[in-house]
Amino acid sequence: MFLKNFKEMLLVLGVCIFLTSIVTAGEIIVETLPDGQNYEYYEEVEGNWQTSVAKSEASGLTEELGSRMIDYRDEEDFVASARVAPAFDQEGRYEVYVTWSQSANLRNVKYIIEHADGDTTVELNQDGWGGLTRPNHNQWISLGEYTFSSGDDLHVKVDASEADGPADDRNLPRVYADGFRFVLVDDDVDIDVAPVEDPIVDEPTEPVEVDEVVWYDNLSQARRVARQQNREMLVYFYTPQAEACQEYDRYFETSEFEERLADYVLVRIDLSQEPRYSSEFSIYRVPAIIFHDAEGREISRISRPLSRDELLDEL
């Protein structure tokens, strides 16, 4: 009896391990202290990096682990760079994210992505205190989607050597290396011909014509369409109950707005059904609109209700 129960226990344990491997497949999180996840992929290149007790609270990270940081100096010889170079078991297209704690406080930090198609530089403000706009700590911030393959020297480098000082003058200027995340988007490297799935309307899976106005409710799918067509993306966050959102909906149905909206790949996200996007994109009121480039990086946003003419001008 005991042996039978023991075998059943092992079977259950094996199933749990198998399910866990399914959940985590296609995602790599790298942390910057020895007790963190995939620390072996992290390397400090230049600068006097120090351990900080500050830690991002973004999902998936090791709680209270701490991170690495450098105090910024406005001097010509200031250097600060580190990189993560995961061993990709599965080659494909990955969305790359970074995160930091509230203590991060530096303008124009460069993230240099060395990927299979070349290199891309993204500049971000580590604005944990909200000195420029809203605080952007404790959240995963996307650097875009890139193709990675195993066996090559492909990596993401954070470099503050050309930073422009603190985002918030009331707090210490510091750059952080904390959490990096790679999420497999598609294991088909020839991403340009990958099919589009689950459109919000009954449209074929091929890219839509530029002069058509089609709204998607699947953000990943819309990103693929934007990338395929090299078009900017407009993401509209709303709730059906909000009067201002109802006003926007009426605007969008008019011919003037349809003409402007046809320039974008359009996404509608109902935050009453998808509340997780509120924290992911720091949406504190609706309606809100975020504009992204063809690689999925944020360009600008509209975070307050606008009149008809004001909104038309923004588009």
N, C-alpha and C positions, 0 to 999 in steps of 0.2 A: 504493500500500500504506500509506504513511504517512498519507494523507488518510483512508483507511478506518479505520485504527486511531484516528486523532484523533477522527473522528465517533463511533466506539464509546465512546471515553473520555468525550466530551461527553454521550453518552446515559446512560452509567453515572452520571456526575456529576449529571445532571438527575434521575435516579431517586433518588439519595441525598438530594438536596435536597428532592424531593417527599416521600419517606418521613420525613425529619426534620420537615417541616412538619406531617405527620400526627401524629407523636409529640407535638409541642409544642402542637398545636391545643387550645384550651380550657383552657390553663393560663397564668397570668401570674405571674412572680416579680419582685418589686420589691426592689432593694437601695438602700442609703442613701448611697453614695459615687459620685462621677462616673463611675468606671470600672465600676460595677456594672450589672446588668441593669435596664433600664427606669427608670433613675435620674430621668428627666424627670417621672415620676409622683410623686416624693417632694418634700415641702415641709415646712420647719420653721416652725411657727406661733409658738411662744413659747419663751423660755429661751435660755440660753447653751450651745448644743450644741457639742460638740467631737469631733474625730476620734479614734478609739481603734483600736489595732492588734488588739484582740480581735475575733474573728469566729466566728459559729456555724459548725459543721461539718455542719449539716443538709444532706441531699441536694439537689442542684440549684443550690447557691450558688457564687459565685466564690471559689475558695480564696485564703486569705491577703489578702483585700481590705481588711479592717477594717470599721468601722461607726461609728455616731454615738452619743454618750452625754452625759449630764449628771450631775455629782456632786450628790447630794441634800443639801438643807439643811432642817433642821426649823425653818422660819420661815414666817410668815404670807404673805409676799410671794413665796414660791418658786413658780415656774412652769416647766413643761416639757411641751411638746406638739408633735407633728409628725403629718403625715398622708400617706397615699398615696391618689391618686385616679386609678386606671387608666382608659385609654380602652378601654372594652369594645366590641370589634368584634362580639361575639356576645352578645345579651342572653339572660338565663336565670338559673338558680339556681346559685350558686357556693358551694363550701365555702371559708371563709377561714381561713388559718393564719398564725401568727407564730412567730418563733424568735429566740433570742439566745445569746450566748456564756456561758461559765462566769462571767465577771466581772459579769454582770447580778445585781443584789442589791437588790431593793426590794419591799416589800409593797404589795398593793392598787393595782396600776397599772391604770388604766382603759383599755379599748379601746372606742371609740364607733363603731359601724357605722352609717353613714347609707346605707340601702338603699331600694329602690323601695317598700317597704311601711311605711316609717317609720324609726325609729332604735332601736338596741339597744345597751345598755352591758354589757360583760363585764369583770369584775375578775379579774386574774391576779396571782400572785406571781412576779416574776422572781427565781427562787430557784436561781441557777446553782451555788451552793456547797452546797445541800442543808441550809440552816439550819433549815427548817421540816419538810420530809419528805425526799424523795429529790431529788437535783439534777435540774432540768428544762431544762438547757441542751442545745444541739446537736440539737434535735429540733423537728419541726413540731408546734405545739400548735393545736388547732382552736378557733376562735371560734364555730363553728356554720355553718349554711347560710343564705344570703340571696339575694334576687333583685336583680340589677343590670341596668340598661339603659344604652345609650349616649346621650350628649347631656345627661345630667343631672349635677348636682354631687353624685355619690355617692362616698363615700370611707370609709376606715378611719382613725381618729385614735387615736394613743397619747397618753395624758395622765397625767402623774405629779404634777400640781399638788396632789392631795389624798392622796398616798401616805402610808404610816404608818411609814416608817423601814426599815432594812435587814432582809432576811429572815435574814441571818446576821450577828450582831453582831461577829464576828471580822474581817469584811472591809468594805471601803469601800462605803457605800450609793450605788448608781448605777443609773440607768435607761438602757436601751439601745433604740435604733431600729436594727434590723439587717436582717432579712429578712421580707417579707410575701409570701404566696402565695395565689392565687385559682385554684381548680380547678373547672371547669364540671361540675356534677353533672347538670343536665338543661337542655336548651335550650327546654323547654316551660315558659313562665312560669306557666301555670295548673297549678302543681305539685300542688295539692290533689287533682286527678283523674288524676294520672299513674299508669299501671299499675304493679303490683308484679311483679318478674320473678324467675324462678329460685328458688322457695322450696325449702327443704330437704326438705319433704314434699309429697305430692301434694295441695296445697290450691289453690283458685281464686286468681286474681290480685287479687280484691277484698280489702279489709282483713278480717282474721279477726275473729271475735267475741271480745269481751273475756274471756268466761269460758272460752275454749278455751286449751289450753297447746300452743303450737307453737314449735319451735326453728328458727331460721334459721342458716345458715352464711355468709351474705352480709351484711357489715356495712352496705354502702351501701343495700341493699334494706331491711334492718331499720330504718335511720334514716328511710326514706321512710314505712314503716308507722307508726313512732312519731310522726312529724310529722302524718300523716293523722289518726291517732286521738288525738293530743295525750296520749300516754302516755309514761311513763318507760321507759327501756330498760335491761335487765340483760345485760351481756356477760360470758360465762363463758369464761375461758381455761383450757385443760387439755391434758394429754397422756394418751393411752390407757394408757400404762405406769405412770403414777404411782398408787400405792396410795391416796393421799389423794383423787385425782380419781375413782377408782373408788368410793370411799366417797360422795363428793358425788353421783355418778350414781345410786347406790342411794337416797340421800335424795330426790333429785328425782322418783323414781318413786312415792313414797308419796303418799297422798291429802292429808296435811297440807301437804306442800310444793307439790303441784300447785295447791292452793287459793291459796297465797301467790303462786306464780309467775304465776298467771293475771292478776295486776295489771300485769305488765310485758310489753313486747315483748322476746322472749328470743333471744339469740345465743350459739351455741357456736363457739369458735374453737380448733382443734387446733393448738397451737404447733409440734408436730413436723412438720406439713404447711405451716404458715404462719409461719415463724420471723420474718418481717419485722415482725410485730405486737409482738414482744418489745421491740424498741427503740422502736417508734412509741409504745407505751403504757407503757414502762418497767416491763415485767413481768419480774421476776427469779426468781420461783418460782411453781409451780402447786400447787394450784388458786388462781386469782385471779378476783375478780369486780369489775367496774367498773359503777357506776350512772350513767346519762346522763339528762338531761332530754329533753323532746320535740324540742328543737332540736339535740341531739347534744353538748351540753356536759357535761363530767364533774361529777357531784354529789359522789360519794364512792366509796371502793373498799374491798374486803376483800383484803388482801395476805398473809394467813397462814391456814393451815388451821384451821378451826373445828370444834368438836364439833357434833353434830346439833342440840342445843338452842340453842347459840350462833348457828348459822347460821339457824335458824328465827326467832330473835329479830331478827336483822339484816334479814330479809326483811319 
